[in-house]
Amino acid sequence: MLEELKAIEKNKTWELIKLPSNNKPIVVKWVFKLKLNSDGSIAKHKARLVAKSFLQKLRVDYKEVFTLVAMIKTLRLMISLASKSN
C-alpha cells in the first residue's frame, strides 16, 4: 500500500485539496492482488487504490469523463490478423 501511495505522489495522479462544505468526498477502497510466477510461487503482492465511481453523479461530483479510445490503425491491424487466421 505504501508503494502505491508513493507512486500516486510521484506521478502527481491526485492533488489533495480542502473539500468544499457542500461536497461529499469520493469513496475509495484498496484492491489487493497476488502476482504469481510461472511455477505458481508468489512474485509480489500488489495493492491498488481505486475510486468507487459508481457512487458519483455527473455534474455533481465531476464535470468531465475520460475514456480510452482505440486508434483506427490498431483496429485495421486486428481485423487484418483476424481475417488472415480465419
N, C-alpha and C positions, 0 to 999 in steps of 0.2 A: 504494500500500500504506500509505503514511503517513497519507493522508486517511482510509482505512478504520480504521486503528488509533486515530486521533484521534476518529472518530465513535463507536467502541466505548467509549472512555474517557468521552466527553462524555455519552453516553446511559446510562452505567453498565450496559452489557449484561452484562459479566462482572466478576467480582471475583477477583483473583488471591489465592490463599491458599497456604500451605505444604502440600505434598502429604503426607498421612499415609504412613507407611512401608509399609503393607500395600496401598496402591492404586497403580494404573498411571495415568499421565497420559492425557488424551483426545488422540488424534492429530488434528491439523488439517492443512489444506492450503489453498493460495491458488488461487482460481479467477479467471482473467483474461478480460475480455470487451471488445470494442470497441463503443462506441455510435456509430452512423452517422447522418449527416444524410440527408434525403430524396434528395439528389443523390449519395449514396454516399461522400461525404467523411467523414473521421473527426471525430466531435463530441468524444469524450473516451474515455480509457482507464479502465476500471473494474476494481477488484480487490475480491474478497470473501474473507474468511477463514471457512472452513466446517469443521465438525467431521465426522470420519468416523464417524458414529453407528452404522454397521453393525458396527463393531468392539466396541460396547458391549453389556453384558448387564444386563437388568433385575434390580434389587435388588443388583447387584454394583457397577456403575458409576453407576447412577442409581436414584431411587426413584419419580419422577413422570414422567408422559407428558403432553404438551400437544399438542392437535390443533386445527386450525381447525374452527369449527362454523358451518354456514350457517344464517341466520335463516329461519324459516318464511315471513316476508313476502317475502323475496327469492326463495325457491323458487316461491311462488304467482305472483309477477310474471313470472318466467322461463317458467313453464308457460303463463300467460295470453298472453304475447307469442308463444310458440311456436305455440300453437293458433290465434291470430289470423292468423299468417302461413303457416299450413299447413306 
